[in-house]
Amino acid sequence: MTLRAALRVFASCLLLAGTIAVSQAQPVQAVAPGTPVTAEQAAHQIIELVTAADAATAKTQYDLAAARLTDAYNLLELANDPKLERNVLNSLATLFYNNNQLVQAGQYYRKLIALDENSGDEQALSVSYFNLGHVSASQQQFDAAQALFQQAYKLSVKLNDPSGEAYAIKALGVNAQAKGDLPKAQSLLMKAETQFAALHDDRQRAATLRNLGDVTLLLHEPKQAIAYYQQAVPLLLDAGLSGAVIRCYRGLSQAYEQLNEYITALKMQRTYSELLQSELEQINNASTQRLREELDLRHYMDSNNKLELLSASQQSLLEQRQHLLELQLWVLVLVVALAACLGYMLWRGSRTARQLHSLATTDELTGVFNRRAIMEAGRQEWQRAKRYVQPVTCLAFDVDHFKSINDTFGHAQGDEVLKALTATISDMMRQTDTLGRIGGEEFLLIAGNTDLVQAQALAERIRQRVAAMMVSGMDDRHVTVSIGLAGYQLNLSFEQTVQLADKALYHAKRSGRNRSTVYHSGIGEVPVSTGEQPQLRVV
């Protein structure tokens, strides 16, 4: 940054309004609180904040500019960039200078001087000396200002910076004028005007000519003062420095008055008044426009805040609904899981009940009813026969010479015989028949809706089928059974009938085995309780 450019910024920042790229109405995008900020993000945000602050300073919106620069200053530690730090400090100093807070402006310029001295940047240091000199001069500390301008001049000479030299010489001339040393001021300003002319800097040359006119007028050289003012006016108009033009016409009026040319002095005074009135109107219009912009901005910010609050409320409501939906989903999942769990438990309980029922009613070896189950089935069948007056027959049978099979082939082979036997008989059973193992090698078959004649035919088929049965591991030995039959009688219980079938079974065994025997008492029925010896018939 050159001394010339810095001075232009310092001179009330007149051109900033046209060069700022970011409108003040646009809020600076800040990183959300609590979000980690990288050095690159901090640097980018500092640039945006400084740009927005400079625009606010140019519009005399000093509070807004101060807020932006404070945010930028707080981010400097994260960015860790000396160049950005210098830009922030320079903008802060310019802000306070323009707002006539000279003490604060001086503090920031001194920080800039320390930063420039540490970095060894003599070009930047000369600018900082120059700006601090203007702050001191504004505080009427003219000796301190002179020392600072001289340091800036020495550095410009050392750096071979003609523009910096011209600025410093002009500042020394203005400072000498303020101290009342008019000859020195005239000499310095004439030298500065010559250098600005050589640099083709018409803007600064015009401003210097206007200062020369003021000094020369104070030295009572009105003709020379008029010459300076007349040279300055067109240059000032081209540069757009209307305030300096107004002061030129005021000086011209005073110069012509010293020459006793009152008519011309009156014309200059009228021009001065008209220009001054026009400037005041522009200032008023600018103030009105600025106030309108501030009101529009405030309205925009209020509307934006309301929209943000509404958006936050809607977002909160949406989040609540989302949470409710998630909760409902979880409840549904839990209900389904619970239903599945209950269903599984019911199925498992039902299966367990069936298994327990099967274990309680089924013979583990053969898979047919055990003694308890077959006796219960027989009682039910006897009740049905009694109610509907239907015939029913008990067939008790026993494997012949089963002990010999166990002794010869082993108990495992005996178990195989029993399983083969029940499989063979089960294949022959009708839907009305029920088979059960009542102990060891003894079995009981309840033939429902079957009289003795039909039962005898069934018994013979069973006996013959068993005799023809081949059991693995028995070589050529055949298995035979003896069968005892007893039919339903009105005056006998099921248990008594089973006892009669057992007696018929024992008679079949004593009669040579591999046969079936029907228990009977001749024509009619003989009650067990009579004590008479029942008669047996061998088939």
DRENLUMMI-155947 format. One line per 4 residues: number of its first residue (from 1); for each residue x, y, z of C-alpha. Coordinates in Angstrom, 1 decimal. Example, Ala and Ser with C-alpha at 12.3 -4.5 7.8 and 13.67 -1.06 7.14 Angstrom:
1	12.3:-4.5:7.8  13.7:-1.1:7.1 .
//
This chain:
1	0.0:0.0:0.0  1.6:3.3:-1.1  1.6:6.5:0.9  -0.4:8.2:-1.8 .
5	-3.1:5.6:-1.6  -3.1:5.6:2.2  -3.6:9.4:2.2  -6.5:9.1:-0.2 .
9	-8.1:6.7:2.2  -7.3:9.0:5.1  -8.8:12.1:3.4  -12.3:11.5:4.6 .
13	-12.6:8.3:2.4  -14.4:10.4:-0.3  -14.1:7.8:-3.0  -15.0:4.7:-0.9 .
17	-18.7:4.9:-1.6  -18.2:4.3:-5.3  -15.6:1.5:-5.0  -17.1:-0.7:-2.3 .
21	-18.3:-3.9:-3.9  -20.5:-5.2:-1.1  -23.7:-3.3:-0.2  -24.2:-2.4:3.5 .
25	-27.8:-3.8:3.2  -26.3:-7.3:2.8  -25.5:-9.0:6.1  -22.0:-10.4:6.5 .
29	-22.1:-14.2:6.5  -20.8:-15.3:9.9  -19.8:-18.8:11.0  -22.4:-20.3:13.2 .
33	-21.6:-20.1:17.0  -19.8:-23.2:18.3  -18.6:-24.2:14.8  -14.8:-24.7:14.5 .
37	-13.3:-22.0:12.2  -10.2:-22.6:10.1  -7.6:-19.9:9.5  -8.7:-19.7:5.8 .
41	-12.3:-19.2:6.8  -11.3:-16.6:9.4  -9.3:-14.7:6.8  -12.1:-14.7:4.3 .
45	-14.6:-13.5:6.9  -12.2:-10.7:8.0  -12.0:-9.4:4.4  -15.8:-9.3:4.2 .
49	-16.1:-7.6:7.6  -13.5:-4.9:6.7  -15.1:-4.3:3.3  -18.6:-3.9:4.9 .
53	-17.1:-1.6:7.7  -15.4:0.7:5.2  -18.6:1.0:3.3  -20.4:1.9:6.5 .
57	-17.7:4.4:7.4  -18.1:6.1:4.0  -21.9:6.4:4.7  -21.1:7.8:8.2 .
61	-22.8:4.7:9.7  -20.1:4.6:12.4  -21.9:2.3:14.9  -22.4:-0.4:12.2 .
65	-18.8:0.0:11.0  -17.5:-0.3:14.6  -19.5:-3.6:15.1  -18.1:-5.1:11.9 .
69	-14.5:-4.1:12.7  -14.8:-5.4:16.3  -15.9:-8.8:14.8  -12.9:-8.7:12.4 .
73	-10.5:-7.8:15.2  -11.7:-10.7:17.3  -10.9:-13.1:14.4  -7.4:-11.9:13.9 .
77	-5.9:-14.4:16.3  -7.5:-17.3:14.3  -6.3:-15.9:10.9  -2.8:-15.2:12.1 .
81	-2.1:-12.9:9.1  -0.1:-9.7:9.7  -1.3:-8.1:6.5  -5.0:-8.6:7.5 .
85	-4.2:-7.3:11.0  -2.8:-4.1:9.5  -5.9:-3.7:7.3  -8.2:-4.0:10.4 .
89	-6.1:-1.6:12.5  -6.0:0.9:9.7  -9.8:0.7:9.1  -10.4:1.1:12.9 .
93	-8.1:4.2:13.0  -9.8:5.7:10.0  -13.2:5.1:11.5  -12.3:6.8:14.8 .
97	-10.6:9.7:13.0  -13.7:10.3:10.8  -15.9:10.1:13.8  -13.6:12.7:15.5 .
101	-12.6:10.2:18.2  -9.0:11.3:17.9  -7.6:9.6:21.1  -8.8:6.2:19.9 .
105	-7.6:6.9:16.3  -4.1:7.7:17.7  -4.0:4.5:19.7  -4.6:2.4:16.7 .
109	-2.1:4.3:14.5  0.5:3.8:17.2  -0.3:0.0:17.1  0.2:0.2:13.4 .
113	3.6:1.9:13.8  4.7:-0.8:16.2  3.5:-3.5:13.8  5.3:-1.8:10.9 .
117	8.5:-1.4:12.8  8.5:-5.1:13.8  7.8:-6.2:10.2  10.5:-3.9:8.8 .
121	8.0:-2.5:6.2  9.3:1.1:5.9  6.8:2.0:3.2  3.9:1.1:5.5 .
125	5.7:2.8:8.4  5.9:6.1:6.5  2.2:6.0:5.9  1.5:5.3:9.6 .
129	3.7:8.2:10.6  1.9:10.5:8.1  -1.6:9.5:9.4  -0.7:9.8:13.1 .
133	0.7:13.3:12.2  -2.7:14.3:10.9  -4.3:13.0:14.2  -1.8:15.0:16.2 .
137	-2.5:18.1:14.1  -6.2:17.7:14.6  -5.6:17.6:18.3  -3.6:20.9:17.8 .
141	-0.4:19.1:18.9  1.5:20.8:16.1  5.0:20.1:17.3  4.3:16.4:17.6 .
145	2.6:16.5:14.1  5.6:18.2:12.6  8.0:15.5:14.0  5.8:12.8:12.6 .
149	5.5:14.4:9.1  9.3:14.9:9.1  9.8:11.1:9.8  7.4:10.3:7.0 .
153	9.3:12.6:4.7  12.7:11.1:5.6  11.4:7.6:4.9  9.9:8.7:1.5 .
157	13.2:10.2:0.5  15.0:7.0:1.6  12.6:4.9:-0.4  12.8:7.2:-3.4 .
161	9.0:7.8:-3.2  8.3:11.2:-4.9  4.6:10.9:-4.1  5.3:10.3:-0.5 .
165	7.7:13.3:-0.4  5.1:15.6:-1.9  2.4:14.5:0.6  4.7:15.0:3.5 .
169	5.9:18.4:2.3  2.3:19.6:1.8  1.4:18.3:5.4  4.4:20.2:6.8 .
173	3.2:23.3:5.0  -0.3:23.0:6.3  1.0:22.3:9.8  3.3:25.4:9.6 .
177	0.3:27.5:8.5  -1.6:26.2:11.6  1.4:27.2:13.8  1.3:30.7:12.3 .
181	4.6:30.4:10.4  3.2:31.7:7.1  6.5:32.3:5.2  7.6:28.7:5.9 .
185	4.1:27.4:5.1  4.2:29.3:1.7  7.6:28.0:0.9  6.7:24.4:1.7 .
189	3.4:24.5:-0.2  5.0:26.0:-3.3  7.5:23.1:-3.2  4.7:20.6:-2.8 .
193	2.7:22.2:-5.7  5.7:21.9:-8.0  6.2:18.2:-7.1  2.5:17.4:-7.6 .
197	2.6:19.1:-11.0  5.6:17.0:-11.9  3.7:13.9:-10.8  0.6:15.0:-12.8 .
201	-1.4:14.6:-9.6  -4.0:17.4:-10.5  -6.1:16.5:-7.5  -3.4:17.2:-4.9 .
205	-2.0:20.1:-6.9  -5.4:21.7:-6.8  -5.7:21.2:-3.1  -2.2:22.6:-2.6 .
209	-3.0:25.7:-4.7  -6.1:26.3:-2.6  -3.9:26.1:0.5  -1.3:28.5:-1.1 .
213	-4.2:30.9:-1.8  -5.2:30.9:1.8  -1.6:31.4:3.1  -0.8:34.1:0.5 .
217	-4.1:35.9:1.4  -3.0:35.9:5.1  0.4:37.4:3.9  -1.7:40.3:2.3 .
221	-0.7:39.3:-1.2  -4.3:39.3:-2.7  -3.3:39.3:-6.4  -1.1:36.3:-5.9 .
225	-3.8:34.7:-3.8  -6.3:35.3:-6.6  -3.9:33.6:-9.1  -3.6:30.5:-6.9 .
229	-7.4:30.3:-6.4  -8.1:30.7:-10.1  -5.7:27.9:-11.0  -7.2:25.7:-8.3 .
233	-10.9:26.1:-9.1  -11.0:24.3:-12.5  -8.8:21.5:-11.2  -10.9:21.1:-8.1 .
237	-14.1:21.0:-10.2  -12.6:18.3:-12.4  -11.6:16.3:-9.3  -15.1:16.7:-7.8 .
241	-13.8:18.4:-4.7  -16.8:20.8:-4.3  -15.9:21.7:-0.6  -12.5:23.0:-1.7 .
245	-14.1:25.0:-4.5  -16.4:26.7:-2.0  -13.5:27.7:0.1  -11.7:29.0:-3.0 .
249	-14.6:31.3:-3.7  -14.6:32.5:-0.1  -10.9:33.3:-0.5  -11.5:35.0:-3.8 .
253	-14.2:37.2:-2.2  -11.8:38.2:0.6  -8.9:38.8:-1.9  -11.0:41.1:-4.0 .
257	-12.2:42.9:-0.9  -8.6:43.6:0.0  -8.1:45.0:-3.5  -11.2:47.2:-2.9 .
261	-12.9:45.6:-5.8  -16.2:45.3:-4.0  -18.4:44.4:-6.9  -16.2:41.5:-7.9 .
265	-15.9:40.6:-4.2  -19.7:40.6:-4.0  -20.0:38.3:-7.0  -17.5:35.9:-5.5 .
269	-19.4:36.1:-2.2  -22.7:35.3:-4.0  -21.1:32.4:-5.8  -19.7:31.2:-2.5 .
273	-23.2:31.4:-0.9  -24.9:29.6:-3.7  -22.3:26.8:-3.7  -22.5:26.6:0.1 .
277	-26.4:26.5:-0.1  -26.1:23.8:-2.7  -23.7:21.8:-0.6  -26.0:22.1:2.4 .
281	-28.9:20.8:0.3  -26.8:17.9:-0.9  -25.8:17.2:2.7  -29.5:17.3:3.8 .
285	-30.5:15.1:0.9  -27.7:12.7:1.7  -28.7:12.7:5.3  -32.4:12.1:4.4 .
289	-31.4:9.3:2.0  -29.1:7.8:4.6  -31.9:7.9:7.1  -34.3:6.3:4.7 .
293	-31.8:3.6:3.9  -31.3:3.0:7.6  -35.0:2.7:8.1  -35.3:0.4:5.1 .
297	-32.4:-1.6:6.5  -34.0:-1.7:9.9  -37.4:-2.8:8.4  -35.6:-5.4:6.4 .
301	-33.8:-6.7:9.4  -37.0:-6.7:11.5  -38.7:-8.6:8.7  -35.8:-10.9:8.4 .
305	-35.8:-11.5:12.1  -39.6:-12.3:12.0  -39.0:-14.7:9.1  -36.2:-16.3:11.0 .
309	-38.4:-16.6:14.1  -41.2:-18.1:12.0  -38.8:-20.4:10.3  -37.3:-21.5:13.6 .
313	-40.9:-22.1:14.9  -41.8:-24.1:11.9  -38.5:-26.0:12.1  -39.2:-26.7:15.8 .
317	-42.7:-27.9:14.9  -41.3:-30.1:12.1  -38.7:-31.6:14.4  -41.5:-32.3:17.0 .
321	-43.6:-34.0:14.4  -40.6:-35.9:13.2  -39.8:-37.0:16.8  -43.5:-38.0:17.2 .
325	-43.4:-40.0:14.0  -40.2:-41.7:15.1  -41.8:-42.4:18.5  -44.8:-43.9:16.8 .
329	-42.6:-46.0:14.6  -40.7:-47.3:17.6  -44.0:-48.0:19.3  -45.2:-49.9:16.2 .
333	-42.0:-51.8:16.1  -42.2:-52.7:19.7  -45.9:-53.8:19.3  -45.0:-55.9:16.3 .
337	-42.0:-57.3:18.2  -44.1:-58.0:21.3  -46.8:-59.6:19.1  -44.2:-61.7:17.4 .
341	-42.7:-62.6:20.8  -46.2:-63.5:22.2  -47.0:-65.5:19.1  -43.7:-67.3:19.4 .
345	-44.3:-68.0:23.1  -47.9:-69.2:22.4  -46.6:-71.5:19.6  -43.7:-72.7:21.7 .
349	-46.1:-73.2:24.7  -48.5:-75.1:22.4  -45.7:-77.2:21.1  -44.4:-77.8:24.5 .
353	-48.0:-78.7:25.7  -48.3:-81.1:22.8  -44.9:-82.5:23.6  -45.8:-82.9:27.2 .
357	-49.1:-84.4:26.3  -47.3:-86.8:23.9  -44.8:-87.7:26.6  -47.6:-88.3:29.0 .
361	-49.7:-90.4:26.6  -47.2:-92.0:24.3  -45.0:-95.0:24.8  -41.4:-93.8:24.3 .
365	-40.2:-97.0:22.5  -43.0:-97.9:20.1  -44.8:-94.5:19.7  -48.3:-95.9:20.5 .
369	-50.4:-95.1:23.6  -48.9:-96.0:26.9  -50.9:-97.8:29.6  -52.5:-94.7:31.0 .
373	-53.5:-93.3:27.6  -54.9:-96.6:26.3  -56.9:-97.2:29.5  -58.4:-93.7:29.3 .
377	-59.2:-94.2:25.6  -60.9:-97.5:26.4  -63.0:-96.0:29.1  -64.2:-93.3:26.7 .
381	-65.0:-96.0:24.1  -66.9:-98.0:26.7  -69.0:-94.9:27.6  -69.7:-94.3:23.9 .
385	-70.8:-98.0:23.4  -73.0:-97.8:26.4  -74.7:-94.5:25.3  -75.2:-95.5:21.7 .
389	-75.6:-99.3:22.3  -72.7:-100.2:20.0  -70.4:-103.2:20.2  -66.8:-102.8:21.2 .
393	-64.1:-105.5:21.8  -60.7:-105.6:23.7  -57.8:-107.4:22.1  -55.0:-108.2:24.5 .
397	-51.9:-109.7:22.9  -48.4:-110.7:24.0  -45.2:-111.6:22.1  -44.5:-115.3:22.4 .
401	-41.2:-116.3:24.0  -40.1:-112.7:24.3  -37.7:-113.5:27.1  -36.0:-116.0:24.9 .
405	-35.6:-113.3:22.2  -34.0:-110.9:24.7  -31.7:-113.7:26.1  -30.7:-114.9:22.6 .
409	-30.4:-111.6:20.6  -30.2:-109.0:23.4  -32.6:-106.4:24.7  -31.8:-104.0:21.9 .
413	-33.1:-106.6:19.4  -36.1:-107.2:21.6  -36.9:-103.4:21.4  -36.6:-103.7:17.6 .
417	-39.1:-106.6:17.7  -41.6:-104.5:19.7  -41.2:-101.5:17.2  -41.7:-103.8:14.2 .
421	-44.7:-105.3:15.9  -46.4:-102.0:16.5  -45.6:-100.8:13.0  -47.2:-103.9:11.5 .
425	-50.3:-103.7:13.6  -50.7:-99.9:13.1  -50.7:-100.5:9.3  -53.7:-102.8:9.8 .
429	-55.7:-100.7:12.2  -58.9:-99.0:11.2  -60.0:-95.5:12.2  -62.1:-96.9:15.0 .
433	-59.2:-98.9:16.5  -56.8:-97.7:19.2  -53.5:-99.4:20.1  -51.5:-99.1:23.3 .
437	-48.6:-100.8:25.2  -49.7:-101.8:28.7  -46.4:-103.2:29.8  -43.3:-105.1:28.6 .
441	-44.3:-107.1:25.6  -48.0:-106.8:26.3  -50.3:-104.7:24.1  -54.0:-103.8:24.1 .
445	-56.1:-102.9:21.1  -59.6:-101.3:21.5  -61.7:-102.2:18.4  -64.6:-99.7:18.4 .
449	-68.0:-100.5:16.8  -66.7:-104.1:16.4  -68.5:-107.3:17.7  -66.7:-110.5:18.7 .
453	-67.1:-112.1:15.3  -65.5:-109.1:13.5  -62.8:-108.9:16.3  -61.9:-112.5:15.8 .
457	-61.3:-111.9:12.1  -59.2:-108.9:12.9  -57.2:-110.9:15.5  -56.5:-113.6:13.0 .
461	-55.3:-111.1:10.4  -53.0:-109.6:13.0  -51.7:-112.9:14.2  -51.0:-114.1:10.6 .
465	-49.4:-110.7:9.6  -47.1:-110.8:12.6  -46.1:-114.4:12.0  -45.1:-113.4:8.4 .
469	-43.2:-110.3:9.6  -39.4:-110.3:9.1  -37.3:-108.5:11.7  -33.7:-107.5:10.8 .
473	-31.1:-109.3:12.8  -33.4:-112.3:13.7  -32.0:-114.6:11.0  -34.8:-117.0:10.1 .
477	-36.7:-116.8:13.4  -40.2:-115.6:13.2  -42.1:-113.6:15.8  -45.6:-114.8:16.9 .
481	-48.2:-113.4:19.2  -51.0:-114.8:21.4  -54.3:-112.8:21.5  -57.1:-112.8:24.0 .
485	-60.5:-111.2:23.1  -63.3:-110.0:25.3  -66.4:-108.1:24.1  -68.6:-105.4:25.7 .
489	-71.1:-106.5:28.2  -73.6:-104.2:29.8  -72.9:-105.3:33.4  -69.1:-105.2:33.1 .
493	-66.8:-102.2:33.2  -63.9:-101.6:30.9  -61.3:-102.7:33.4  -63.2:-105.9:34.1 .
497	-63.4:-106.5:30.3  -59.6:-106.1:30.0  -59.2:-108.6:32.8  -61.3:-111.1:30.8 .
501	-59.2:-110.4:27.7  -56.1:-111.1:29.8  -57.5:-114.4:30.9  -58.3:-115.3:27.3 .
505	-54.7:-114.3:26.4  -53.2:-116.5:29.2  -55.4:-119.4:28.0  -54.1:-118.9:24.4 .
509	-50.5:-119.1:25.7  -51.2:-122.2:27.8  -52.8:-123.7:24.7  -49.6:-123.5:22.6 .
513	-49.3:-119.8:21.7  -49.6:-118.2:18.3  -53.3:-118.3:18.5  -56.3:-116.1:19.5 .
517	-58.8:-117.0:22.2  -62.2:-115.4:22.8  -63.5:-115.3:26.4  -67.2:-116.4:26.6 .
521	-69.6:-118.1:28.9  -71.6:-120.1:26.4  -74.8:-118.5:25.2  -75.2:-115.2:27.1 .
525	-72.8:-113.4:29.5  -71.5:-114.7:32.8  -70.8:-111.9:35.3  -67.3:-111.9:36.8 .
529	-68.7:-111.2:40.2  -70.7:-114.5:40.3  -67.6:-116.5:41.2  -68.4:-119.1:38.6 .
533	-65.4:-120.4:36.6  -65.7:-119.0:33.1  -65.5:-121.3:30.2  -63.0:-120.7:27.4 .
537	-63.2:-121.4:23.7  -60.0:-121.8:21.7  -60.0:-120.7:18.1 .
//
